[in-house]
């Protein structure tokens, strides 16, 4: 009977272990100017083994799986001093949002002069203007896409019926791409939801098609953009 009770207790304890959910650490890595650092390395130690991940193109990282416990993580990027976050406590199934990690230049690096010929840039005739969400906050606009476009460049004009004209082209010779979806008509997005706007007003890259007027690329913010906007 005692053996049976012991077996039942052992099975119950194993079920509790198996039922536990590992935790996660999320964060963002930027340089001293606040620009995202893609492919930065993030590592920690779990039960004597090193696990790690890298940041995506926007500087975000997800470090998992992490059993319940306390962790020190190290962030590294070529040309920058290592950054350490110590004593992060992770509970069972918890998602921990680390503060924005600002990397600083490693002053111990030695400058090396490289002499080479400048390669021919196939896109050198392209006229490209880009703007990020942080810059939109200070722009004198009414928050609409068209007013933002007018403020970005004098090459952009808006007709009375709200059609966009780039560099004097005819209405309809330009295209707007919102989150990778093409639109020939007017696009309405709240300025607070915009992550970035890029305008090609001359020499449109071939991957966007044959549009003589130009291309307007608009990307909206994701959940983590809103989170770090609030946190910063």
GUVEXKE-796287 format. One line per field, with one value per atom (N, C-alpha, C): residue in one letter; chain; atom name; x, y, z. Coordinates in steps of 0.05 Angstrom, whole numbers. Layout:
aa: (A,...)
ch: (A,...)
at: (CA,...)
u: (X,...)
v: (Y,...)
w: (Z,...)
END
This chain:
aa: (X,X,X,X,X,X,X,X,X,X,X,X,X,X,X,X,X,X,X,X,X,X,X,X,X,X,X,X,X,X,X,X,X,X,X,X,X,X,X,X,X,X,X,X,X,X,X,X,X,X,X,X,X,X,X,X,X,X,X,X,X,X,X,X,X,X,X,X,X,X,X,X,X,X,X,X,X,X,X,X,X,X,X,X,X,X,X,X,X,X,X,X,X,X,X,X,X,X,X,X,X,X,X,X,X,X,X,X,X,X,X,X,X,X,X,X,X,X,X,X,X,X,X,X,X,X,X,X,X,X,X,X,X,X,X,X,X,X,X,X,X,X,X,X,X,X,X,X,X,X,X,X,X,X,X,X,X,X,X,X,X,X,X,X,X,X,X,X,X,X,X,X,X,X,X,X,X,X,X,X,X,X,X,X,X,X,X,X,X,X,X,X,X,X,X,X,X,X,X,X,X,X,X,X,X,X,X,X,X,X,X,X,X,X,X,X,X,X,X,X,X,X,X,X,X,X,X,X,X,X,X,X,X,X,X,X,X,X,X,X,X,X,X,X,X,X,X,X,X,X,X,X,X,X,X,X,X,X,X,X,X,X,X,X,X,X,X,X,X,X,X,X,X,X,X,X,X,X,X,X,X,X,X,X,X,X,X,X,X,X,X,X,X,X,X,X,X,X,X,X,X,X,X,X,X,X,X,X,X,X,X,X,X,X,X,X,X,X,X,X,X,X,X,X,X,X,X,X,X,X,X,X,X,X,X,X,X,X,X,X,X,X,X,X,X,X,X,X,X,X,X,X,X,X,X,X,X,X,X,X,X,X,X,X,X,X,X,X,X,X,X,X,X,X,X,X,X,X,X,X,X,X,X,X,X,X,X,X,X,X,X,X,X,X,X,X,X,X,X,X,X,X,X,X,X,X,X,X,X,X,X,X,X,X,X,X,X,X,X,X,X,X,X,X,X,X,X,X,X,X,X,X,X,X,X,X,X,X,X,X,X,X,X,X,X,X,X,X,X,X,X,X,X,X,X,X,X,X,X,X,X,X,X,X,X,X,X,X,X,X,X,X,X,X,X,X,X,X,X,X,X,X,X,X,X,X,X,X,X,X,X,X,X,X,X,X,X,X,X,X,X,X,X,X,X,X,X,X,X,X,X,X,X,X,X,X,X,X,X,X,X,X,X,X,X,X,X,X,X,X,X,X,X,X,X,X,X,X,X,X,X,X,X,X,X,X,X,X,X,X,X,X,X,X,X,X,X,X,X,X,X,X,X,X,X,X,X,X,X,X,X,X,X,X,X,X,X,X,X,X,X,X,X,X,X,X,X,X,X,X,X,X,X,X,X,X,X,X,X,X,X,X,X,X,X,X,X,X,X,X,X,X,X,X,X,X,X,X,X,X,X,X,X,X,X,X,X,X,X,X,X,X,X,X,X,X,X,X,X,X,X,X,X,X,X,X,X,X,X,X,X,X,X,X,X,X,X,X,X,X,X,X,X,X,X,X,X,X,X,X,X,X,X,X,X,X,X,X,X,X,X,X,X,X,X,X,X,X,X,X,X,X,X,X,X,X)
ch: (A,A,A,A,A,A,A,A,A,A,A,A,A,A,A,A,A,A,A,A,A,A,A,A,A,A,A,A,A,A,A,A,A,A,A,A,A,A,A,A,A,A,A,A,A,A,A,A,A,A,A,A,A,A,A,A,A,A,A,A,A,A,A,A,A,A,A,A,A,A,A,A,A,A,A,A,A,A,A,A,A,A,A,A,A,A,A,A,A,A,A,A,A,A,A,A,A,A,A,A,A,A,A,A,A,A,A,A,A,A,A,A,A,A,A,A,A,A,A,A,A,A,A,A,A,A,A,A,A,A,A,A,A,A,A,A,A,A,A,A,A,A,A,A,A,A,A,A,A,A,A,A,A,A,A,A,A,A,A,A,A,A,A,A,A,A,A,A,A,A,A,A,A,A,A,A,A,A,A,A,A,A,A,A,A,A,A,A,A,A,A,A,A,A,A,A,A,A,A,A,A,A,A,A,A,A,A,A,A,A,A,A,A,A,A,A,A,A,A,A,A,A,A,A,A,A,A,A,A,A,A,A,A,A,A,A,A,A,A,A,A,A,A,A,A,A,A,A,A,A,A,A,A,A,A,A,A,A,A,A,A,A,A,A,A,A,A,A,A,A,A,A,A,A,A,A,A,A,A,A,A,A,A,A,A,A,A,A,A,A,A,A,A,A,A,A,A,A,A,A,A,A,A,A,A,A,A,A,A,A,A,A,A,A,A,A,A,A,A,A,A,A,A,A,A,A,A,A,A,A,A,A,A,A,A,A,A,A,A,A,A,A,A,A,A,A,A,A,A,A,A,A,A,A,A,A,A,A,A,A,A,A,A,A,A,A,A,A,A,A,A,A,A,A,A,A,A,A,A,A,A,A,A,A,A,A,A,A,A,A,A,A,A,A,A,A,A,A,A,A,A,A,A,A,A,A,A,A,A,A,A,A,A,A,A,A,A,A,A,A,A,A,A,A,A,A,A,A,A,A,A,A,A,A,A,A,A,A,A,A,A,A,A,A,A,A,A,A,A,A,A,A,A,A,A,A,A,A,A,A,A,A,A,A,A,A,A,A,A,A,A,A,A,A,A,A,A,A,A,A,A,A,A,A,A,A,A,A,A,A,A,A,A,A,A,A,A,A,A,A,A,A,A,A,A,A,A,A,A,A,A,A,A,A,A,A,A,A,A,A,A,A,A,A,A,A,A,A,A,A,A,A,A,A,A,A,A,A,A,A,A,A,A,A,A,A,A,A,A,A,A,A,A,A,A,A,A,A,A,A,A,A,A,A,A,A,A,A,A,A,A,A,A,A,A,A,A,A,A,A,A,A,A,A,A,A,A,A,A,A,A,A,A,A,A,A,A,A,A,A,A,A,A,A,A,A,A,A,A,A,A,A,A,A,A,A,A,A,A,A,A,A,A,A,A,A,A,A,A,A,A,A,A,A,A,A,A,A,A,A,A,A,A,A,A,A,A,A,A,A,A,A,A,A,A,A,A,A,A,A,A,A,A,A,A,A,A,A,A,A,A,A,A,A,A,A,A,A,A,A,A,A,A,A,A,A,A,A,A,A,A,A,A,A,A,A)
at: (N,CA,C,N,CA,C,N,CA,C,N,CA,C,N,CA,C,N,CA,C,N,CA,C,N,CA,C,N,CA,C,N,CA,C,N,CA,C,N,CA,C,N,CA,C,N,CA,C,N,CA,C,N,CA,C,N,CA,C,N,CA,C,N,CA,C,N,CA,C,N,CA,C,N,CA,C,N,CA,C,N,CA,C,N,CA,C,N,CA,C,N,CA,C,N,CA,C,N,CA,C,N,CA,C,N,CA,C,N,CA,C,N,CA,C,N,CA,C,N,CA,C,N,CA,C,N,CA,C,N,CA,C,N,CA,C,N,CA,C,N,CA,C,N,CA,C,N,CA,C,N,CA,C,N,CA,C,N,CA,C,N,CA,C,N,CA,C,N,CA,C,N,CA,C,N,CA,C,N,CA,C,N,CA,C,N,CA,C,N,CA,C,N,CA,C,N,CA,C,N,CA,C,N,CA,C,N,CA,C,N,CA,C,N,CA,C,N,CA,C,N,CA,C,N,CA,C,N,CA,C,N,CA,C,N,CA,C,N,CA,C,N,CA,C,N,CA,C,N,CA,C,N,CA,C,N,CA,C,N,CA,C,N,CA,C,N,CA,C,N,CA,C,N,CA,C,N,CA,C,N,CA,C,N,CA,C,N,CA,C,N,CA,C,N,CA,C,N,CA,C,N,CA,C,N,CA,C,N,CA,C,N,CA,C,N,CA,C,N,CA,C,N,CA,C,N,CA,C,N,CA,C,N,CA,C,N,CA,C,N,CA,C,N,CA,C,N,CA,C,N,CA,C,N,CA,C,N,CA,C,N,CA,C,N,CA,C,N,CA,C,N,CA,C,N,CA,C,N,CA,C,N,CA,C,N,CA,C,N,CA,C,N,CA,C,N,CA,C,N,CA,C,N,CA,C,N,CA,C,N,CA,C,N,CA,C,N,CA,C,N,CA,C,N,CA,C,N,CA,C,N,CA,C,N,CA,C,N,CA,C,N,CA,C,N,CA,C,N,CA,C,N,CA,C,N,CA,C,N,CA,C,N,CA,C,N,CA,C,N,CA,C,N,CA,C,N,CA,C,N,CA,C,N,CA,C,N,CA,C,N,CA,C,N,CA,C,N,CA,C,N,CA,C,N,CA,C,N,CA,C,N,CA,C,N,CA,C,N,CA,C,N,CA,C,N,CA,C,N,CA,C,N,CA,C,N,CA,C,N,CA,C,N,CA,C,N,CA,C,N,CA,C,N,CA,C,N,CA,C,N,CA,C,N,CA,C,N,CA,C,N,CA,C,N,CA,C,N,CA,C,N,CA,C,N,CA,C,N,CA,C,N,CA,C,N,CA,C,N,CA,C,N,CA,C,N,CA,C,N,CA,C,N,CA,C,N,CA,C,N,CA,C,N,CA,C,N,CA,C,N,CA,C,N,CA,C,N,CA,C,N,CA,C,N,CA,C,N,CA,C,N,CA,C,N,CA,C,N,CA,C,N,CA,C,N,CA,C,N,CA,C,N,CA,C,N,CA,C,N,CA,C,N,CA,C,N,CA,C,N,CA,C,N,CA,C,N,CA,C,N,CA,C,N,CA,C,N,CA,C,N,CA,C,N,CA,C,N,CA,C,N,CA,C,N,CA,C,N,CA,C,N,CA,C,N,CA,C,N,CA,C,N,CA,C,N,CA,C,N,CA,C,N,CA,C,N,CA,C,N,CA,C,N,CA,C,N,CA,C,N,CA,C,N,CA,C,N,CA,C,N,CA,C,N,CA,C,N,CA,C,N,CA,C,N,CA,C,N,CA,C,N,CA,C,N,CA,C,N,CA,C)
u: (17,0,17,39,57,70,77,90,71,45,25,21,20,18,42,66,90,90,80,79,60,37,16,27,42,54,75,91,112,100,79,65,54,42,31,51,75,96,107,109,118,98,73,52,54,60,63,87,109,132,126,113,106,86,69,48,59,84,95,101,96,101,126,144,169,163,180,177,192,189,200,210,232,241,240,226,224,237,248,260,267,280,288,316,332,360,364,374,379,407,417,443,440,462,462,444,436,418,389,384,357,349,368,362,364,346,345,371,379,403,394,392,384,408,403,422,441,433,448,443,464,463,453,435,425,428,443,449,444,438,436,443,444,451,428,421,399,410,411,420,448,466,493,497,475,477,471,485,481,459,438,418,417,409,410,391,390,374,387,375,384,360,365,344,335,310,300,307,297,304,297,277,268,280,299,313,300,278,264,276,275,283,264,264,248,267,272,290,274,274,259,270,262,245,262,250,263,247,257,244,243,226,224,251,259,284,294,319,331,353,353,371,387,412,428,431,425,428,449,463,484,477,478,472,498,504,529,524,540,538,566,574,601,604,626,631,619,604,591,600,600,606,583,590,570,552,526,507,496,495,486,461,442,418,419,419,423,398,395,374,345,341,313,299,278,264,240,240,219,202,176,158,148,135,124,105,112,95,95,113,113,127,117,130,141,168,180,189,180,188,211,234,258,256,269,270,286,282,297,327,342,371,386,399,415,444,454,482,500,525,543,568,580,603,626,641,665,689,698,720,747,748,774,779,760,764,783,799,819,807,809,799,818,807,822,813,832,826,826,804,801,799,817,818,806,785,772,756,751,735,705,691,663,648,632,617,595,587,565,539,524,499,476,464,442,418,415,393,400,423,432,413,396,377,351,349,325,324,301,297,279,290,276,276,253,250,236,247,236,232,211,206,195,204,196,174,162,140,148,173,182,182,189,189,161,142,114,103,112,101,106,128,136,128,116,109,83,82,58,37,22,2,-24,-46,-71,-75,-54,-54,-62,-72,-80,-56,-59,-37,-29,-49,-42,-28,-36,-22,7,11,38,55,44,58,66,48,54,78,79,100,127,126,151,167,154,168,151,165,151,145,157,151,123,111,84,62,43,20,-6,-26,-52,-74,-89,-110,-134,-154,-177,-193,-192,-206,-188,-167,-149,-133,-126,-109,-80,-61,-33,-19,-4,12,41,58,86,102,116,134,119,94,79,67,67,55,25,12,-17,-29,-52,-65,-70,-64,-67,-41,-20,6,24,12,26,10,24,11,19,0,5,5,25,26,25,3,-1,3,24,31,31,45,50,26,4,-20,-23,-24,-26,-53,-54,-79,-77,-95,-94,-110,-126,-143,-131,-147,-138,-136,-115,-111,-115,-130,-135,-124,-104,-91,-86,-94,-88,-58,-49,-20,-7,-22,-11,-6,-18,-15,7,19,39,66,80,107,128,123,141,128,138,129,154,154,176,164,175,165,187,181,198,186,198,187,202,221,236,252,251,266,255,230,217,231,239,250,232,244,228,209,216,200,172,169,142,125,136,121,127,113,118,100,108,92,110,102,119,118,96,93,110,106,121,106,119,108,109,87,86,83,103,102,95,74,66,65,78,77,65,47,34,50,45,58,47,64,55,52,45,40,64,88,112,120,113,118,102,76,60,70,79,89,113,132,157,153,133,126,116,100,89,111,128,149,170,177,198,187)
v: (-24,0,25,24,47,52,31,34,46,38,49,79,87,116,131,120,133,137,116,118,139,141,161,189,193,220,227,206,211,219,205,212,240,247,274,295,290,310,313,291,292,307,303,317,347,355,384,395,380,389,392,371,372,394,401,421,449,453,479,490,516,529,546,544,560,589,606,635,646,672,685,713,722,749,762,785,800,828,839,865,877,900,914,925,924,933,956,978,1001,1012,1029,1041,1067,1082,1107,1128,1125,1144,1135,1112,1101,1085,1079,1064,1034,1018,989,976,955,939,911,904,877,858,833,811,815,830,831,805,796,770,773,756,756,728,725,698,698,674,670,641,633,606,593,569,553,526,520,495,488,508,504,504,507,508,536,545,572,570,587,589,618,623,650,654,679,687,712,722,747,765,791,810,809,817,817,843,848,872,898,897,920,922,904,905,890,875,861,833,822,795,780,754,736,714,713,693,673,648,626,599,577,574,578,590,595,584,562,552,573,570,589,592,617,622,651,656,682,681,701,700,726,723,745,742,763,761,781,773,789,796,821,830,840,830,837,843,862,869,880,872,879,910,919,948,962,947,958,943,957,944,926,903,885,898,891,902,878,882,860,869,851,854,831,838,818,815,791,786,787,779,779,754,758,735,728,703,692,672,677,658,638,617,597,610,607,618,648,662,691,702,724,739,764,767,790,809,835,855,871,867,882,911,929,957,958,980,983,984,968,966,984,1004,1023,1015,1006,998,1023,1022,1044,1033,1051,1044,1034,1015,1005,1022,1039,1058,1044,1018,1004,995,997,989,1008,997,1013,1018,1043,1050,1039,1028,1017,1030,1041,1054,1033,1031,1012,1028,1023,1037,1018,1027,1011,1029,1019,1034,1032,1054,1055,1038,1018,1002,1018,1009,1023,1016,1035,1032,1031,1007,1005,1022,1029,1046,1075,1084,1111,1132,1125,1145,1146,1129,1128,1151,1165,1186,1175,1173,1160,1178,1180,1196,1178,1177,1160,1176,1169,1182,1161,1164,1145,1157,1140,1148,1171,1170,1191,1218,1220,1245,1256,1237,1246,1262,1257,1271,1301,1309,1337,1352,1337,1349,1366,1389,1406,1396,1376,1364,1361,1355,1350,1320,1304,1276,1258,1269,1253,1245,1223,1214,1235,1248,1268,1292,1301,1324,1317,1292,1283,1281,1271,1270,1297,1317,1344,1355,1348,1359,1345,1321,1306,1318,1325,1334,1353,1372,1390,1376,1352,1337,1325,1325,1312,1333,1330,1348,1332,1345,1332,1347,1333,1346,1352,1367,1374,1349,1328,1304,1284,1294,1278,1257,1261,1243,1253,1234,1241,1243,1264,1268,1271,1254,1255,1266,1287,1299,1306,1316,1325,1303,1278,1257,1259,1244,1244,1229,1237,1221,1193,1174,1145,1133,1149,1138,1132,1135,1128,1107,1094,1072,1074,1067,1066,1037,1029,1002,1003,994,994,966,963,937,915,922,903,897,913,909,934,930,953,965,992,1006,1029,1030,1051,1076,1073,1095,1108,1125,1139,1120,1123,1106,1123,1113,1127,1112,1123,1111,1133,1129,1149,1152,1177,1182,1167,1163,1149,1120,1109,1081,1076,1098,1095,1090,1069,1062,1076,1077,1091,1096,1116,1123,1126,1113,1116,1123,1144,1153,1151,1137,1136,1154,1177,1197,1199,1181,1181,1155,1142,1117,1095,1087,1067,1040,1027,1000,981,963,945,927,921,902,913,940,951,954,947,949,974,977,999,1022,1040,1063,1088,1104,1127,1149,1150,1172,1167,1144,1138,1118,1111,1092,1103,1099,1107,1082,1076,1053,1062,1050,1056,1031,1031,1008,1018,1002,1009,996,1007,997,970,953,928,931,910,911,921,912,919,948,959,987,1004,997,1011,1008,984,978,996,997,1012,1042,1051,1079,1088,1072,1078,1077,1057,1053,1074,1083,1103,1131)
w: (0,0,0,17,18,-9,-23,-49,-69,-67,-85,-81,-56,-49,-59,-56,-65,-95,-110,-139,-148,-134,-141,-137,-114,-108,-129,-137,-156,-183,-192,-217,-216,-193,-190,-192,-180,-181,-209,-224,-252,-269,-264,-279,-275,-250,-244,-259,-261,-276,-305,-316,-345,-352,-332,-337,-337,-326,-325,-353,-356,-381,-378,-398,-397,-401,-391,-393,-418,-422,-445,-438,-449,-446,-474,-475,-500,-495,-517,-514,-541,-541,-565,-561,-582,-581,-601,-592,-609,-605,-623,-620,-604,-603,-587,-598,-623,-636,-636,-624,-623,-647,-665,-689,-682,-694,-688,-697,-682,-688,-694,-720,-727,-724,-718,-715,-691,-671,-646,-631,-617,-603,-574,-565,-538,-527,-505,-494,-464,-453,-425,-419,-394,-386,-372,-382,-370,-362,-336,-326,-337,-338,-347,-377,-392,-421,-431,-452,-463,-484,-482,-503,-512,-536,-547,-570,-579,-602,-614,-635,-648,-652,-655,-660,-689,-694,-721,-735,-758,-774,-759,-741,-727,-699,-693,-667,-644,-650,-629,-626,-601,-597,-578,-581,-563,-554,-528,-516,-501,-510,-498,-507,-494,-471,-445,-425,-400,-376,-364,-340,-318,-299,-277,-263,-258,-245,-249,-242,-245,-267,-285,-308,-311,-320,-330,-360,-375,-404,-414,-435,-447,-475,-483,-510,-523,-547,-560,-589,-600,-628,-636,-660,-669,-670,-657,-656,-632,-615,-591,-566,-544,-518,-510,-498,-488,-467,-468,-449,-433,-406,-389,-373,-373,-355,-335,-309,-288,-271,-261,-241,-251,-276,-287,-276,-261,-249,-267,-275,-293,-278,-277,-265,-286,-277,-295,-315,-342,-363,-367,-353,-354,-379,-390,-412,-399,-398,-386,-408,-406,-426,-415,-426,-418,-428,-414,-424,-450,-465,-490,-484,-497,-492,-511,-500,-516,-516,-539,-541,-546,-536,-540,-555,-571,-587,-570,-580,-566,-575,-557,-565,-567,-561,-563,-592,-610,-637,-651,-669,-684,-712,-720,-747,-768,-789,-811,-837,-852,-878,-900,-914,-936,-962,-981,-1006,-1027,-1040,-1061,-1080,-1103,-1122,-1115,-1119,-1113,-1134,-1126,-1145,-1158,-1181,-1195,-1181,-1173,-1159,-1179,-1182,-1202,-1195,-1169,-1160,-1156,-1167,-1161,-1173,-1192,-1203,-1187,-1167,-1151,-1131,-1131,-1111,-1089,-1065,-1043,-1018,-1006,-981,-961,-937,-916,-890,-875,-850,-830,-805,-784,-766,-749,-732,-713,-703,-684,-697,-723,-737,-743,-746,-752,-729,-704,-681,-682,-696,-696,-722,-740,-766,-765,-777,-777,-797,-789,-807,-791,-806,-793,-786,-791,-784,-807,-829,-852,-869,-884,-901,-921,-934,-954,-943,-919,-908,-900,-891,-885,-910,-932,-957,-968,-965,-974,-958,-932,-915,-920,-930,-935,-958,-980,-1004,-1021,-1033,-1052,-1078,-1083,-1107,-1106,-1082,-1079,-1078,-1095,-1095,-1092,-1081,-1076,-1091,-1108,-1123,-1105,-1116,-1100,-1092,-1109,-1102,-1088,-1075,-1057,-1072,-1097,-1111,-1109,-1107,-1103,-1130,-1134,-1158,-1150,-1161,-1155,-1179,-1174,-1194,-1220,-1217,-1240,-1258,-1248,-1264,-1263,-1280,-1281,-1257,-1248,-1226,-1236,-1219,-1226,-1235,-1239,-1247,-1223,-1199,-1174,-1159,-1141,-1126,-1096,-1079,-1050,-1041,-1026,-1015,-985,-974,-945,-934,-917,-906,-927,-950,-972,-989,-985,-1001,-1019,-1046,-1065,-1065,-1067,-1069,-1089,-1108,-1128,-1119,-1098,-1088,-1063,-1051,-1027,-1003,-987,-963,-938,-919,-895,-871,-858,-835,-814,-789,-768,-765,-761,-760,-737,-715,-692,-698,-719,-726,-746,-757,-778,-765,-776,-767,-784,-810,-828,-855,-869,-896,-913,-936,-955,-982,-995,-1021,-1042,-1063,-1087,-1107,-1111,-1130,-1156,-1160,-1185,-1187,-1210,-1213,-1196,-1199,-1182,-1185,-1163,-1166,-1181,-1196,-1213,-1198,-1173,-1157,-1151,-1154,-1148,-1173,-1196,-1221,-1237,-1259,-1278,-1272,-1253,-1246,-1251,-1270,-1278,-1257,-1242,-1222,-1198,-1185,-1161,-1144,-1121,-1103,-1074,-1060,-1031,-1015,-998,-980,-952,-941,-913,-897,-874,-856,-830,-818,-793,-770,-746,-722,-714,-702,-690,-660,-647,-618,-603,-611,-596,-601,-624,-629,-609,-605,-586,-558,-551,-524,-518,-537,-531,-534,-551,-551,-524,-512,-485,-464,-467,-446,-447,-472,-475,-468)
END
